[in-house]
Each structure stands twice: as structure tokens, then as C-alpha cells.
């Protein structure tokens, strides 16, 4: 069969190719951008100062977690990379904690899958917000209860990734199997 047959608009092969290509693009663009906005070999002061969405995301996550903890009665302090809860603990929010890899996977899948634009926008928006809400809850719990010296056996990144990918898999399963907003349902 000709290659065109496998790459037609709604074929599984096309979906897989677009999904992998988008995931790699999003994932490695984030790494590239992090690299050029971090002081070192290829540092770009302009991008670091004016277009640094990674620092902006870190700021939002730290300050949101801090504000929620404050509303719950805790005393918190936030620096550029850290959240301290007085009498409890401190977390350092590094690049791998931001959820950019998870969001890259999620966004690539949703964009590549053949659904209506409206359905994709709704799921992308709610899904990415949901991922970050769960991330904020994780930061709050870690700042309150995580003791790095006592918990060397447990990798909270791995646990969070497993939980978030299970939630994403369930969400995508229901979204993919929903006939609502499915352009193929009319065929």
C-alpha cells in the first residue's frame, strides 16, 4: 500500500507520527529554553529577562502554594526557588518539578488526536490547569510533611509521575471514547 494511505488525515499511523513529533518538539524546546535562560554557555539575557516562561511558572506555583498554606494558617516564606513553611519544612522547586514533561506529553496527545478544535482547547486548558493544581497540592504536602533525611527510599517525583500519568490515562481514555465533539462520529 502506498505511504499516503497510512498518512491520511485520521489514520493511527498519522496520529502516532504527529504525537511523537509534537512531544519531542515540546519536550526538547523546554529543555533548550531552560538552557538558554540559565547562566552558562549559551545564555540569552534578553530571553531570561523578558520571555522566561519557566521562571514565571515557577513563581506562580511557589506563590500559589504559599498563599494557600497561608490561608490554612501556616507561616510561609518564598524565594526564587524555595518554599519554606515555618516549623515544618522547605522544598526547592527545580526544573524537573515544574511538570513540563508531563504537560508536553499531554499537549502532544490532545493536539495530535482527531477531535474538534473546541474539544481540544477545552481539554488542553482543563488538563494543564489540573496537572498544575495537583502539582501545587504536592508542593504543599511536601513542604508540610517531607523530611529529606528520613525519606531517602521514596522518590516523590516518581510517585507523582505515576499518579499523574494514571490520571492522564483515565482522562484521555474517556475523552478519546467520547462521541461528543468527535469528527469521525459523523462518518
Secondary structure, 3 states (H helix, E strand, C coil): CCHHHHCCCCCHHHHHHHHHHHHHHHHHHHHHHHHHCCCCCCCCHHHHHHCCHHHHHHHHHHHHHHHHHHHCCCCEEECCCEEEECCCEEEECCHHHCCHHHHHHHHHHHHHCCCCHHHHHHHHHHHHHHHHHHHHHHHHHHHHHCCCCCCCCCCHHHHHHHHHHHHHHHHHHHHHHCCCCCHHHHC
